[in-house]
């Protein structure tokens, strides 16, 4: 299973006030599901739109949110490590915007982990605690300086680190459960 395109999600999630926060919402959902693979989708939406005007999802936004939820559940329990981050496409978005989206993703992930019930990180391994600290630092990034090729390489390495670190955290907090009938 693959995620819907970032731009498609932005359009579809506009009615639920998540169009400008797609990466953050996906990060939140991933963080919550890393702690509890059955974390309820409505909670993941309601938490991030709590301070906005009342929203009314369209059939398309509901369908895509359900698709993303199912894809994330599947990818986070997939032994083939096919997990993907929901970030803007490099062909359509400048590096600064992609860095800001990655920062929002990490911020959302940390928020999701906390909201799903992981309050005491002292029980985690030193590596996982360091990853969560790294995510906190990444969440503070404000963009790229020049957009030169070395920054693009650094961004891609950082994105891959976040992707793999997410799976590591999920595996430690909640070992793979693909044998329990999620698929």
C-alpha positions in Angstrom: 0.0 0.0 0.0 1.2 3.5 -0.8 0.2 6.9 0.5 -2.0 9.2 -1.7 0.0 12.0 -3.3 0.8 15.0 -1.0 -1.0 17.5 -3.2 -4.1 15.3 -3.4 -4.2 15.1 0.4 -3.8 18.9 0.7 -6.8 19.4 -1.5 -8.9 16.7 0.1 -8.1 17.8 3.7 -9.0 21.4 3.2 -12.6 20.9 4.4 -11.3 19.5 7.7 -8.7 22.3 8.2 -5.7 20.1 7.7 -4.7 21.2 4.2 -1.8 23.3 5.4 -0.9 20.7 8.0 -0.8 17.4 6.0 2.8 16.6 7.1 2.1 17.4 10.7 -1.1 15.3 10.7 0.7 12.4 9.1 3.5 12.7 11.7 0.9 12.8 14.5 -0.8 9.7 13.1 2.5 7.9 12.8 3.5 8.8 16.4 0.2 7.7 17.8 0.2 4.5 15.9 3.8 3.8 16.9 2.5 3.7 20.5 -0.9 2.1 19.8 -1.4 0.5 16.4 -5.2 0.8 16.9 -5.2 4.5 17.9 -8.5 5.8 16.6 -8.5 7.9 13.5 -11.1 10.4 14.6 -9.0 11.2 17.6 -6.0 11.9 15.3 -8.1 14.4 13.3 -10.0 16.0 16.2 -6.8 16.6 18.2 -5.2 18.7 15.4 -8.3 20.6 14.5 -9.4 21.3 18.1 -8.7 25.0 17.9 -10.2 25.7 14.5 -13.8 26.3 13.4 -16.1 23.3 13.4 -15.3 21.1 10.4 -17.4 19.0 8.2 -15.5 16.3 6.3 -16.5 15.6 2.7 -16.8 12.1 1.4 -13.5 12.5 -0.4 -11.6 13.8 2.7 -13.1 11.0 4.8 -12.1 8.4 2.2 -8.5 9.7 2.0 -8.1 10.0 5.8 -9.2 6.4 6.1 -6.8 5.4 3.3 -3.9 7.2 5.0 -4.8 5.5 8.3 -4.8 2.1 6.7 -1.6 2.7 4.8 0.2 3.9 7.9 -1.0 0.9 9.9 0.1 -1.4 7.2 3.5 0.2 6.6 4.3 0.5 10.3 3.8 -3.3 10.7 5.4 -4.3 7.4 8.6 -6.3 7.9 9.9 -5.0 4.5 10.3 -1.4 5.9 8.2 0.2 3.2 7.2 3.0 5.4 7.0 6.5 3.7 6.7 10.0 5.1 4.0 12.3 3.8 6.0 15.3 2.5 5.8 17.6 -0.4 7.3 16.4 -3.7 10.8 17.7 -4.6 9.7 18.4 -8.2 7.0 20.9 -7.1 8.3 22.3 -3.8 11.5 24.2 -3.0 13.9 22.9 -0.4 12.9 25.4 2.3 9.3 24.3 2.1 10.2 20.6 2.3 12.5 21.2 5.3 9.6 23.1 7.1 7.3 20.2 6.2 9.7 17.7 7.6 10.0 19.8 10.8 6.2 19.8 11.0 6.1 16.0 10.5 8.6 15.5 13.4 6.6 17.9 15.6 3.4 16.0 14.8 5.1 12.7 15.5 6.2 13.8 19.0 2.7 15.2 19.7 1.2 11.9 18.5 3.5 9.8 20.7 2.6 11.9 23.8 -1.1 11.9 23.0 -1.2 8.1 22.5 0.1 7.6 26.0 3.9 7.5 26.0 4.6 10.0 28.8 7.7 8.4 30.4 10.5 8.0 27.9 12.9 6.7 30.6 11.8 3.1 29.9 13.0 3.5 26.3 16.4 2.5 25.1 19.1 5.3 25.0 18.9 5.1 21.2 15.1 5.7 21.2 15.4 8.6 23.7 18.1 10.1 21.4 15.9 9.7 18.4 13.0 11.5 20.2 15.5 14.3 21.1 16.6 14.5 17.5 13.0 14.7 16.3 12.6 17.6 18.7 15.6 19.4 17.2 14.4 18.7 13.6 11.0 20.1 14.6 12.7 23.4 15.2 14.2 23.7 11.7 13.1 26.7 9.7 14.2 25.8 6.2 17.3 25.7 4.1 19.8 28.5 3.5 20.8 28.3 -0.1 19.2 25.4 -1.7 22.5 24.2 -3.0 23.1 20.5 -3.9 24.8 19.7 -0.6 21.7 20.9 1.3 19.5 18.7 -0.9 21.7 15.7 0.0 21.6 16.6 3.7 17.8 16.9 3.5 17.5 13.5 1.8 19.7 11.9 4.5 17.7 13.6 7.3 14.4 12.4 5.7 15.8 8.8 5.5 16.9 9.0 9.1 13.5 10.1 10.3 11.8 7.4 8.2 14.0 4.6 9.7 14.0 6.1 13.2 10.2 6.1 13.2 10.2 2.4 12.5 12.8 1.7 15.2 10.7 3.6 17.8 7.5 1.8 16.8 9.3 -1.5 17.0 10.6 -0.8 20.4 7.4 0.6 21.9 5.2 -1.9 20.2 6.9 -4.9 18.5 5.7 -5.8 15.0 2.2 -7.2 15.2 1.7 -8.3 11.6 1.2 -11.9 12.8 -1.8 -10.7 14.9 -4.0 -10.2 11.9 -3.7 -6.5 11.0 -3.3 -7.2 7.4 
